[in-house]
Amino acid sequence: MNFDIKNHTVPALDVAELATLGLGQMAYVKPLESDEVARLFPQAPKLQPGMRLFALLSASGEPILLTDNHETAVANAWAHDLTTVSLH
């Protein structure tokens, strides 16, 4: 077989472009423990240790919502026309 392979270089995104990718369009739900809440939500009151919570975060990682229910986080994203994506 004869393959005619051409290497096309696609310009890489710079850091500023990458940081704005998906803003206002995508969000993700991050499971976390109550011990981690203060880092993402500094204004949150002190919570009982060991609680399983879910944070809805913008594409850039900015916190939007904190809840104890995954479905509530997803519903809030949908209510604000945000597509939720998975973290791997």
N, C-alpha and C positions, 0 to 999 in steps of 0.2 A: 504494500500500500504506500501511496505517496501522499503525505499530509503537507499542506502548505500552511505552516503555522507562522503567524505574524505576532510579534510582541508589541502590543499597544500599551504605552505607558499612560496611565490615568493619573492626572495630578492628584496628589494626596490632599486631604483636608488639613488646613492648618488648625491650631489649637482653638482659635476663636470660632471658626466655622463648626468644628466638632462640638464645642460647648453649646452652640445654639441649635444643633440638629434636633428637631422634634419639639422644640419649645412651643407651648400653647396647643400642641396636638397630641402628644404622648405623655403617659405617666406610668409609673410602675408601683406595685404594692410590695413593700418590704416587710417580712415578718421580723419582729424583734422582741427582745425581753424588756421589761420595764426598767431594768438597770441601764439600758442604752438610750432611753428617751431623752434625757437631759442633753445629750450631744446634738440631737436633731431638733429638739423642741426645748430650747433653754427656758422659755417662759412657762413650761408645764409644771404643775405642782409635783411634789415628791410623791412617787407611787410606791405601792407595796412591792417589794422585791419578788422576782420570779414570775410576774404576770406575763402572759403571751399576748402581744399586741401586734397591730398592723399599721404601718405608716404608708400613706399615699404620697409619693414624691414626684415632682415634675421631672421632665427629661434631663434637666440639669442637676437634679438631686435636691432641689429646694423642697422643704416639707410643705405639704398642703393640708393633710388631715391625719389625725391619730385616732384609732378606734380599736376595740377589742374583737372586731368581727371582720373577717376577710371580705365577705359579701358587701358589707357596708362601704368599705373602701372602694371596691369595684363599682358599686352603684353611684358613689359620689363622683368618680371619674366619668362615668357615662352621663351623669346629670350635667356635667360641665363640658360635654363633647370632647373628652379626652379618650384616646385609644389606650388601653392598658397593654403593656408588653411584659413578657417574662424575663426574669433575670436568670442567667445560667452561670 
